[in-house]
């Protein structure tokens, strides 16, 4: 502070000094304001701007949440990659809107279908929340009921032959497989009779086999084969070899618990959909309308499986190979 001595020896502020003080105060306020702006910018949720449109951290986090199995230390690098993809997506959206593609009837129809799918999935998830977690007794009962999947689990080395065939040819193929002395003899029969086929070799643990066929595979000895109908005709699976690799109950418990919970959710949704169909007025029209004679004697329509059922939900006939590999993965 600049001051001067008065006649009594006291300090006296000059007008010039007062101005300096005001300037200093104003400068301090500007600095504080700038610091506040920096803090606000640091807290901004904008990750990038594409022309005038913003891509936010929330958008990146939403995509990150969909990445299953992503480790915490990978999140930062993954976030940067996701941002680049979102930038490309935003550029495409902006150009599409410029071309008025968002008004194209096909695009509008796809957007509406996606909206309905998202809403239906939300209903499924909300309804499934009422499912109770399985008890320890239920988990143990499932473990005990599936020895081929757990206590007597095996790793199977398989040779698979996919055969194009008509339904009436399946019986002949099964007969020839049973009579063949080796798989090579059976392959020679296929060649001699003009069957189209392809081969494949695989090593599959029990949980990657169809659950409704697992007991069949569990009874096979090394060198034995089984013929199974397929959409294209038939599939012959030869058990080349196997090794025992059991899974104890403690190790299997998390997978069983998740599977049973998903199955309980599926049943809740199916039950709710069935009740909704019973209460609704559903009229089939046009080419989907039943003929008058059929309408009088038509049996009640069985409710189909709900759209967007929870992942890994098992059908009453058993799990598919995909369901098992997702829902019964052992680590």
SVG drawing of the C-alpha trace seen along z (x, -y; Angstrom):
<svg xmlns="http://www.w3.org/2000/svg" viewBox="-68 -19 74 123">
<polyline fill="none" stroke="black" stroke-width="0.4" points="0.0,0.0 1.4,-3.5 1.0,-6.1 2.5,-9.4 3.2,-11.0 1.0,-13.8 2.1,-16.6 1.5,-14.5 3.7,-11.7 0.8,-9.5 0.4,-7.5 -2.1,-8.7 -3.4,-6.8 -3.1,-8.6 -5.8,-8.6 -3.4,-6.8 -2.9,-4.1 -6.6,-3.6 -6.9,-3.1 -4.2,-0.5 -6.0,1.4 -9.2,1.4 -7.3,2.6 -5.7,5.4 -9.1,6.4 -10.6,6.5 -7.7,8.5 -8.1,11.0 -11.8,11.3 -11.0,12.0 -8.5,14.7 -11.0,16.3 -13.6,16.2 -11.1,17.8 -10.4,20.5 -14.1,21.2 -14.4,21.4 -11.6,24.0 -13.3,26.0 -16.6,25.9 -14.8,27.0 -13.0,29.8 -16.4,31.0 -17.9,30.8 -19.6,34.0 -18.7,33.2 -16.2,35.6 -16.1,34.2 -17.9,31.8 -18.7,32.9 -19.6,29.7 -22.2,28.3 -23.3,31.6 -21.8,32.9 -20.8,36.4 -21.0,36.8 -19.2,38.9 -22.6,40.5 -22.8,41.9 -19.3,43.4 -20.2,44.9 -23.4,46.4 -21.5,48.3 -18.8,49.3 -21.5,50.9 -22.5,53.2 -18.9,54.6 -19.0,57.7 -15.8,58.9 -14.1,55.6 -11.4,55.2 -11.1,51.9 -7.6,51.3 -8.9,51.6 -11.7,49.0 -9.7,45.9 -8.4,47.3 -11.8,48.8 -13.4,45.4 -11.2,43.7 -12.0,46.3 -15.7,45.9 -15.4,42.2 -13.9,42.5 -16.7,44.8 -19.3,42.4 -17.7,39.6 -17.9,41.6 -21.5,42.5 -22.4,38.8 -20.9,37.8 -22.9,40.5 -26.1,39.3 -25.5,35.7 -25.0,36.6 -28.0,38.9 -30.2,36.1 -28.8,33.7 -29.9,36.3 -33.2,36.6 -32.7,40.3 -34.3,40.1 -37.6,39.5 -37.2,42.6 -40.2,44.9 -37.9,47.9 -35.8,46.1 -38.8,44.8 -40.1,48.4 -36.8,49.7 -36.7,46.9 -40.2,47.8 -39.3,51.5 -36.2,50.7 -38.3,48.6 -40.8,51.3 -38.1,53.9 -36.4,51.7 -39.7,51.1 -40.6,54.8 -37.2,55.7 -37.7,53.2 -41.0,54.9 -39.3,58.4 -36.5,57.1 -39.0,55.4 -41.2,58.5 -38.2,60.7 -37.1,58.6 -39.8,60.4 -38.0,63.7 -36.5,65.1 -32.9,66.3 -32.8,70.1 -32.2,71.7 -29.1,73.8 -31.4,76.8 -32.6,76.1 -29.0,75.6 -28.0,78.9 -31.0,80.7 -30.0,79.4 -26.4,80.4 -27.4,83.9 -29.8,84.3 -27.2,83.5 -24.2,85.8 -23.0,85.7 -22.8,82.0 -21.1,81.8 -19.9,84.8 -19.3,87.1 -18.4,84.3 -16.2,85.3 -14.3,83.5 -15.2,85.0 -13.1,85.2 -15.6,85.5 -15.6,86.1 -18.7,84.7 -20.1,85.4 -22.9,83.2 -25.0,85.0 -27.5,83.5 -30.4,85.9 -34.2,86.2 -36.3,87.3 -37.0,90.6 -33.3,91.3 -32.6,91.0 -33.5,94.6 -31.2,95.9 -28.3,93.8 -28.9,95.0 -28.9,98.6 -25.7,98.2 -24.0,96.4 -24.9,99.3 -23.6,101.9 -20.3,100.1 -17.2,101.6 -15.5,98.1 -16.4,94.5 -14.3,94.8 -16.6,97.6 -19.6,95.3 -17.9,92.4 -17.3,94.7 -21.0,95.6 -21.9,91.9 -19.5,91.3 -20.8,94.4 -24.4,93.3 -23.9,89.6 -24.6,88.0 -23.2,84.6 -21.4,84.2 -18.8,82.3 -16.6,83.2 -15.3,81.4 -13.4,82.2 -13.9,80.5 -13.1,80.8 -16.2,79.9 -16.7,80.0 -20.1,81.3 -21.6,77.9 -21.1,77.1 -23.3,80.0 -27.1,79.8 -28.4,80.6 -31.2,82.8 -28.6,85.0 -26.0,84.9 -27.0,88.2 -26.8,89.8 -23.2,88.7 -22.4,89.6 -23.3,93.3 -21.1,93.5 -17.8,95.3 -14.7,94.2 -15.1,95.2 -18.9,95.2 -21.0,92.9 -24.6,91.5 -26.8,90.2 -28.9,87.1 -31.4,85.5 -30.5,81.9 -32.2,79.2 -30.2,80.1 -30.6,83.9 -28.5,85.7 -25.4,85.3 -23.2,88.2 -21.0,87.6 -18.2,90.0 -16.7,90.0 -13.0,90.3 -12.0,90.1 -12.8,88.4 -11.4,87.6 -13.0,87.2 -13.0,83.6 -15.7,83.3 -16.9,80.1 -17.6,80.0 -20.7,78.4 -18.9,75.3 -17.4,74.5 -20.7,75.2 -22.9,73.2 -22.5,69.7 -23.4,71.0 -26.3,73.1 -27.6,70.2 -27.5,67.9 -29.2,70.4 -32.0,71.2 -32.6,67.5 -32.8,66.9 -35.2,69.8 -37.4,68.4 -37.4,65.0 -38.4,66.7 -41.3,68.5 -42.5,65.3 -42.5,63.5 -44.3,66.4 -46.9,66.6 -47.5,62.8 -47.7,62.8 -50.2,65.7 -52.4,63.7 -52.2,60.6 -53.2,62.6 -56.2,64.1 -57.3,60.6 -56.8,58.9 -59.1,58.8 -57.0,60.3 -58.6,60.4 -56.8,61.9 -57.6,60.2 -56.9,60.6 -55.1,63.7 -54.4,64.4 -58.1,64.6 -59.2,68.2 -61.8,69.7 -65.3,69.8 -65.3,73.6 -61.9,73.4 -62.9,70.5 -65.6,72.6 -63.4,75.5 -60.1,73.7 -58.2,74.6 -56.9,71.9 -53.7,70.4 -50.7,71.3 -48.7,68.2 -45.4,68.1 -42.1,67.5 -41.9,63.8 -39.8,61.4 -36.4,60.7 -36.5,63.4 -33.7,63.1 -30.4,64.4 -29.5,68.1 -33.1,68.9 -33.7,72.6 -36.6,74.0 -38.6,76.8 -37.0,79.3 -33.5,78.3 -30.8,75.8 -29.3,75.2 -25.5,75.5 -25.3,71.7 -27.3,71.4 -25.1,73.9 -21.8,72.4 -23.0,68.9 -24.8,69.9 -22.7,72.8 -19.2,71.6 -16.8,72.8 -13.8,70.8"/>
</svg>
